[in-house]
Amino acid sequence: MGCSFDAPGDNKAFKDKFDFPFDLLSDTDKSMSIAYGAANDESPRPTRISVLIGPDGKVVRRFDTVKPAEHPEEVLEALAHL
């Protein structure tokens, strides 16, 4: 899933326009982004990070540097080691 500060309608438009293959969450109050360390109260937008959440709901791994072209393989490799 992806997450942004954008409203649900804006996320849907982005997903449709770019044929984005993942669900997008709307974090308009920034609470989730702040909880995961991707933003603070003054952030105009969240930092691009990823978190891998295990079946127990706990963060297994945090990826602070995300390069879109390389990141899927990085996440799949991390999943393979769980």
N, C-alpha and C positions, 0 to 999 in steps of 0.2 A: 504494500500500500504506500501511497505517497501522502504527504500532508503539506498544506500551505495555509497562509492566513486568509486566502481568498474565500469568498462566499461560495456556497454549493453551486449556484448557477454559473459562476465564473469557472469553477473547476470542471463542471460538465462541458462547458464550451471548449475549454482547453483540451479535455479528453477527446471530445468529438473531432475537433479541428486537426489534432495531431495523431489521431488513432492511437492514443495512449493506452497500453494494454493493462494498466493497473488501476485499481480503485483509488480515488483521491479523497482524503478526509479534509474537512474544513475546520481549521483551528482559529476561528475569528477572534477568540479572546486570548490567544497565545498560550493557554494553560498547558497543553500537551507539549508544545515546543519548549517552553520553559522547564517543564518537568524532565525532559530528556536532554536538556543542556544545549538545545539548538537555537535558543533565543533568550533575551531578557525583556523586561518591560518596555525598553526603548527601541528594541530592534524593529526596523521597518519590514524585515522579512527574516525567516529562519535561515540559519546556516544549513548548507546541504550536507547532512550527515545521514547515516543509516544505523539502525539498531536491529539486531537479530534477537527476537524474543522466543524463548523456549516454550515448550508445551505447558510448563508450570506458570507461565506469565512473567517470568523474570528475564531481565536482559542478559543474554548469553555473551554478546559481543557488540561493541560499538565501533563503527567505522567513521573516523573523523575526517578522512580525506576520501572523497567520492569522485572518481572520474567515470562519467557515464559509459564510455566505451569499454572500460575494463571491469566495472563494478559487478555486473552479473556473475562473471566467472569467480570473482573474489568471494561473493556471497555463497555460491554453490559449493565452493571448496570448503568454506567454513561450515556449511550444513553437513557436508560429508564427514566432518570430524566430530560431530556431536554424538 
